[in-house]
Amino acid sequence: MNITFPATACPRPNGGAKALYEFAKAMRRRGHSVNIVHIGWPDPIRSLDDLPWISFEDGIEHIFPSAHPVPDIESLPPRDKVRLATDGYRFSDLASFLPESNFISAFDEELSLTYGLPFIFVQGYRVFLPAIEDEVFRSPCPKVCVSRWLVDVGKEKGVRDEELVYVPCGLEHAKYRVVVPLEDRPPRVSFAYRSNPTTRPDDGLAVLAEVKRRIPEVEVTIFSPADLHHDVPDWMTVLIDPPQDFIVNEIYNQSRVFLCTSRSEGFGFPCVEAMGCGAALVTTANGASADYAIHEETALVCEPEDVSALADSIERLLRDDELRLSLAQQGAEFVRGHFDWDRSAEMLESFLTGYAAEPERYRH
């Protein structure tokens, strides 16, 4: 099959683009023809040199609309700007850049089916403007949801079961693995800072400060793709846009505990990556975490915005090494057994095969 993946891309790591890129790469490894349309946001992407944080399989067709003149979007009506229009473009406006294919991971009612049967990856909820998210679920084509709770959201919105497909994101196991023995790690907690309000960075900093008050010897590492919007004390180590290998080896693998304070997560790459590297997870019940954070088995789970409970959980793991080692080991084994890009690509392939055979069953 031939599949086109339009992706919002930026020069720094981005979870949404990463998921689409990894699905595209895995489908290519399965022998399919793959086209990626790199749509730059907020900066234009004109070549793979603008994407230093990811590598691609040979044989993928890369398309860069930003390297060419694009339609004037300022005159678009508001509805068009909230349709599945990446960086403000309607996909039909980009038709001159799109190859003919069997499938395209985008929907635009004005886009010819010669560019492929449409389907949409749903990677989050309560992250974007409600008008955009509602438009996604209303789109008359299949929705491929990367976590089970997103399937549940679709059902609550009245989407037919046939239009909701669960295909989880995966994990690069050769990369995200235990390198530093769990017993040899310093008393360090790591935290992926993101400025989006749904990730609750204020809560994260408050939790870490409370843990430091209780356990003065604790070490804290915060990493972020961009400058922090908060002032932080000197005892917190802050790393801006560290290389991916550094995150794996010097942050995840040097941490006893990884903290997530999000109110809502579509999948939660940092959590799953940290678990794969042997950090015990303390997280909120943020939707996606239900797929991998089983309380008292693979993680400790608290309600969102409960700073005290999150601090209690981290303190518990730092003082109870037997519990930390158990959760870390079981967490690493769980993500190895449940999240794999090639297996996810096989699930996507199976769905698309059925979709092609009976397209009207999956559309309205």
N, C-alpha and C positions, 0 to 999 in steps of 0.2 A: 504493500500500500504506500501511497504518497501522502505525507502529512505536512501541513504548514502551521508553524507555531509563531504567531506575532507575540513579541515580548517587550514590555517596558524595561529598558535597560539603563543602567547608570554606571559610571566608572568605579563605584565602590560596591561591595557586596550588598545584595538586595534579595530578601527571602523570596519574594514573588517571582522575580526573574530567575533566581537560582532553581526554583522548582520546575519552571517551564524548560529551562536549559537542560536540566538533568533528565526530565522526561524525554526531551528531544534526543539527547545523547543515547539514552537507553533504547529508544525505538530504533535508532540507527544501528546499534549493536545487534539488534534482532533482525537486521537485514532490510529494513524499510527505507524508502527515500524520504529524506527530511529536509525541510526548508525552514530557516529561522529568519523572521523579519525583526531586526533590532531597531526598536523605536526609542530614541534617546529621551530620557527625562531625568533631571531638568536640563541636562546638557546634551547636545547632539552626539550620537555614536556614529562614526563614519568608517570605522574599521575595527577588526578584532584587537588592534593595538589599544583601543579605548576601553577594553575589558580585560585588564591584567589579572583579575582575580579568578578567572575560570579558563579552562582549556576545553577543547572540543575534539570529538572523534573526526577522523578523516572522512570525506565524502558528504558532509553536510553542506547544503547550499545556504550561504549567508547573504542576506539582503539588507542594505542600509539606506532606507528612505532619506535619512538626514543628510546623506551625501548628495542629494538631488533637490531640485526645487519641489516644495510641497504646497498644497492648496492653502489659500488664505482662510484661516479658521475663525477669525474674529467676527465674521458676519453670521456664523452659525446660530440658529435658534437654540435657546437653553436646553430643549429636550435632546437635541443632537449632541450637545456637549456632555450629557450624562449617560448617553447610550454607551454600549461597550466600545468606547472610543478612546484608545490609548493616547495619552498626551494631547487630548482634544480633537484628534482626528476621528472621523467616521472611517471605518475600514473600507467602505466603498470609495472613499476619497483616495485610498492607497491602492486601488485596484491595479493601476498601471505597474505597480511593483510586485504584485502577487502572482506567483506561478499557478497554473492549473494543477489541481491536486484532488485526491479523494476526500480529504478531511481538512478542516481548518479550525483551530481552537479560538474561534471568535464568532460573534453573531452580528450581522447587520442585514436588516430586511432588504436593503437595496443591493446587497452583494450577490452576484450571480453564483449559482451552485456549481458552475464550472470551476470555481476556486475551492470547492470541497463542501461536503456536508458539514454544517456547523455544529460545534459543541463548545462548551465553556468550562474552563477550570474555575471552580469556586475555592478560593484560598483564604477567605476570611469573612467575618461578619462583625458589625459594630466597629469597623475600622475606617471605612470611607463614608461619604455622605449617604444618608438613608435613601435618597433618590437613586443613587448609583447602584446600591446593593439591591434595592427592590427591582430595579430594571434588570439586573442579572437574573434574579429568580423568575421574573415574568417572561424572560426570553423564551420563545417557542422552540427550544432545542434542548438536548441533553445537558445536564449539569454534572460535571465530574468533580466530586467533593473530596478534598484531601484529608478530611477527618470525619468521623462518624457523626459528630455533633452538627456539622454543616448539613448533612443529610437530614437530621432532625429539624433543623431550622427551615429547610425547604419544605418539609412536610407540614410544619406549623403554618407556613405561608400558603398552603393549599396546592403545592406542586405535586403533580402525579408521580407515583412511585417509579414508573417507567423512565421518567426524566431525571431521576436522581441516582447517581452511580458513585459508589465508594471506591476510590483508588488512592491509597495513601502515598504520601511522599516516601522517599527511601533514605538510606544512609550509605555513604561510601565507607565500607567497613575496612578497606585497606588503609584509609586515612584516619578515620575516627576510631581509634583503638587504644587499649591500655598500653602505655609505654613505661610509665613510672609505676612501680608496684604500689598498691593501695596502702600498704603498711608504711611506706617510706615518705608519705606526703606531709608537708608542713601544715600547721593549723590554718589553712587558707580557705576563704570563701570567694568565689568569683561571681560576677554579675554582668550581664550584657545590657548596657545602657542604651535605650532607644528613646528618642524624644516624643514619640507618638503617645498621646495621653492614655490610650488604652493599655499601654505597657506599664503604667503607673511608676515612672522613675522616682517620683517623690517618695512613694512607699518603699521602694528598694533602698534608697539612701537612708531613710528612717530606720528600716530594719537593721541595716549594717551598723548604724550608729548605736543602736540599742545592744546589738551583740557585742560590740567593742566595749560598751560600758560594763557589760557583765563579764566578759572574758578579755581582759586587756591585752593578752598575748596574741589574739587573733590577727591574722593578716587578711587584707582585702584587696582584690584586684578587680577593677572596673575596666571594661573595654567597650569601645564605641566606634562606629564608622565615621562619626563626625564630632566636632567639639561639643562638649556638654553644655546644657543650658542651665546648669546649677553650679554653684561654688561647692567644692568639697574640701574636707580637711586634709592636711598634709599626710596623715597616716594611711589614707587611701591611695593606692597606686592606680593611676589613670593612664590607659594606653589608647591613643587615638589611631584608628585605622591600622591595627597591627596586621602583618602578613598572615595568611591562612595557616601556614605551617606553625607559626609562632603561637597562634591561638590554640592549636591542637597540642603542641608539645610543652609550651611554657605557661599556658593558662589552664586549659581543661585538665591536662595530665599532672599539673602541680597543685590541683585543688582537691581538698577533701569534700567540699560542698559546693554545689551550684545553686544559685537562687533565681527564681522567676516570680515576679510580682504582678504579672499582667492580669487585667480584668477580662481580656478576650484574646485568644490566639487562634489563628487558622490552623496551624500545625505546630509551630514551636521548634524550629531548627536548633537554636542554641541548647534547648533542654535535651533533645535527643542526642545531639552531638556530644554534649558534656557527659551524658549517661554512657554513651559508647566508649568514652575515654576514662570511665571509672570514677567520675565525681558523683557523690550521692546527691540526689535531687530534692530540693525543698521548693514546692511550687504552689500556686493558687489553683483552685478548680476553675480553669479558664475556658472550658469547652474542649479544646483539642487535647489538653492534658489527660483527659479520661482514657485516651487511647494508649497511654504508656505509663502514667503515674498511678499505680495502684497503692493506695495508702497502706503503709506498714509492710509492703512487700517489695515494691520497686522504688518508692519515694515516700516522702511525707507531704501530705496535701492539706492546705488550709483554705479558708474562704477568702475571696479577693478583698483587699483593703484591710485585712486584719493584721496590722503590723505586729501586735503583741504575739499572736499565735505563730507567725512566721519566724519571729525572733526566738520564741520558745523552741521551735522545731530545729533551728540551726544550732542553738545551744545544746539541745539534746544530742544531736549527732556529734558535736565536737567533744562532748563529755562522755559519750558512750561509744567507744570504738567498735565494740562488737556489733552494735546496731548499724553503725555507719558502714562497716565492711559488708555486712549482710545485704543492706539496701544497694550499695554500690555494685556488688557482684551480681545480684539478681537483676538490677537495672540494666547493666551492660549485657547480660545474657538475653534479657527481654528484647531490647532494641535490635540485637543481632538476629534474633529469631523472627521478628515481626516487620522490620523495615529494611527493604532492599530494593534498589532502583530497578534491577533487572526483573525482579518478581512483580514490581508495580507496573513495569512496561508490559509484561505478559498479561496482567489484568486489563490494562488499557487496550491492548491489542485484541483481546477476547471480546471486550465490549464493542469496539469499533467494527469488528467482523460481523457481529450480530446487527449492529446499527445499519451497516451497508446493505445487509440482506433484507431488512424490514424497516426502512427509515421512518415510515409514517407511524410506526408503533411508538417511537421515541420522541415524536414532535407533535405539537398542537398548532 
